Amino acid sequence: MKQDTFSRLLGVITAIAILKLALTGLFLLPVFSGPDSVEAASDASQKGQPAGQKSPSRNRFEMASSQCSQEFLDLINARAHELDEKEKALMAKQEDLKLLEEEIDKKIKLLKRLQRDLEGPIKKRAADEEARLQHLAGVYASMEPARAAALLNKLDDETVTKLFSIMKSKKVAFILANMEPEKAARISSYLYRNPGM
């Protein structure tokens, strides 16, 4: 945003500098036409005209110069008007962007609040599930390995793996030794691939 404002200001300052240079050139034009004046005066004296009276060619030059000056001023005014219109359009866009930015900020705040509101129940649910798993793991760990193995054979592999990941390795080894061989192999393989579970 600041860079856009800086670019606009730089453009306006450049246009003003060009305008000043052009106007200075227009005002200095008669000063630099001094030798022509002297030449015109000598021509006039040779033709019998008073030195103060301008020749027709001199009048044409001044008229052409005046016309060029007016066209140049019109061009500068048109350019200045165009720059003003562009600046107004940029200001309007800047205002629109500011409003859009405020709207986006409001939506981000709303999303963050919703996220906080949803995180509470999700964390509570995860904590409740962890507590139930811990309790169930404690129940199976306190049983005889053969009895625990018979019951765990009937559960799905994912649940058994979660329970084993909580229990002590020695107790898991005794229970696995008493489980059905295929199920024990699957559970062992899963525990090996996901050691941090």
N, C-alpha and C positions, 0 to 999 in steps of 0.2 A: 504494500500500500504506500509506504513512504517513498519507495523508489519511483512509483508512478507519479506521485505528487512532485517529486524532484524533477522528473523528466518534463512534466508540464511546465513547471516554473522555468526550467532551462530554455524550453522552446519559446515561452513568452518573452524572456529576457533577450534571447537572440533576435526575435522579431523586432523588439523595441530598438535594439542596437542597429539593426539594418535600416530601420525607419529613420533614426537619427542621422546615420551616415548619408542616406539618400537626401534628406532635407538639407543637411549641411552642404552637400554637393550642389543642390539647386540654388541655395543662397550665394554660394561662392562663384557660380557660373558667370555673373556679370563682372566680377573682379578679374577673372582670368580671360575675359574677352577684351581686356585693355588694349592690346596691340591692334585689334580690329577697329576699336574706336578711333585710335590714332590714324589708322589707315583710312577710315571713313572720313575723318576730318580733313585729311590731306586731299582725298578724292573730291570732297565737297568744295574745298578751296580752289581746286583746279577747275571745277565745273562752274564756279561762281556762286555756289551755295554757301550760306553761312555755316560756320563750323558746328553750331548747336543744332542745326536741323538735320534730321536723320534721312538717309537715303532710302528709297523704296526697298532695296534688297535687305537693308538693315531692319526695316519694319517687318518684312517677311520672316527674317530670322527670329526676331523677338516673338512674333506670333506663333511660329512653329515651336519655339522653346517653351512658351507659355502653355501651348496645347500639350506638349510632351509632359510638362510638369504636372498638369491637371490629370492626364491619363495615369501618370505614375502615382499621384496621390490617390486617385480612385482605386487603383490596383492595391495600394497599401491598405486603404480603408476596407476593401473587400476581403483582403487576407486577414486583417485584424478581426473583422466580423466573423469570418470562418473559424479563426482561432477561439473566439469567444463561444461560438456554438459548440465547438469540440470540447472546450473546457466545461461547459454546462452539461454536455452528454456524459463526460467522464465523472463529473460530480454526482450525477444521477446514478450512474453505475456503481460508484463508490458507496453511495447511500444504500442501494439495493444489496450490495455485498455485505454491508454492515448488518442490515436486517437479517439476511440469510445466515450470517455467522452467529447472530444472537439466537436465531431459531435452532440452529444446529447445537449450540451450547445447551439450550433448554432440553433438547431431546437426549443429549448425552447424559445430562444430570438425571433425567427421568429413567433412562436405561440403567444407570448405576444404582439408582434407588431400587428399581425392580430386581436387579441382580442381588442386592443385599437382602431384599425381602425373600427371594427364593433360596438363597444360600442357607438361611437359618433352618428351614424344614429339611433340606437335603442333608445338611450336616447332622441334624438330629436323627434322621432316618438311618444314615450310615453308622452313627454311634449306637443306635438301638440294635442294628443288625450285628455289629461287632460284639455287643454285649451278649446277644443270644448265642452267637458262635462260641464265644469264650465259655459260656455256661454249658453248652452242649459238648464242647471239647472236654471240659472238666468231668462231665457225666461219663463219657466214653473212656476217659483215662482212668477213672476209678473202678471200672468193670474189669472182670477177668478178660484177658486177651481173646480167648476163644469166643466168649459171649459177645464182646464188642465187635469182633470180626463177623460173626453171624448177622448182627444187626446192620453193620456198615455195608455188607454185601448187597443189601436191599436198597441202599441210597444211591443217588446218581453220583457219577465220578467227580463232578465239580464240587459238590458239597463235601464229599469225603476228603478231597484234596485240600479244601479250605480248613477242615477240621484238623487234618494232619499237620498243616503248616503252623498251627497254634500249639499243638501238643509237643511234648519232649520226644527227641529222636529215639530214645530207648523204648518208650512205650509204643511209638509208631512201628518200630521194628517187630515187636512181639505181636501186635495186631495184624500187620501185613503177613507174618508167617502163618497166621491162622485163616487168612482170607482165601477166596477162590483164586487159583493161580492166574487166570487171565485178567481178572479185575485188579489183582495186586500188581501185575506187570504194567497195566495201563496207568494206575495211580503212581507207581514208581517213576514211570517215564514222564508223566506230567510234572511231578515234583522236581525231577531232574532238569526239565526245560524251564521251569518257573521257580527257581529257588527262593526268590524273595517274596513269594505269595503268602 
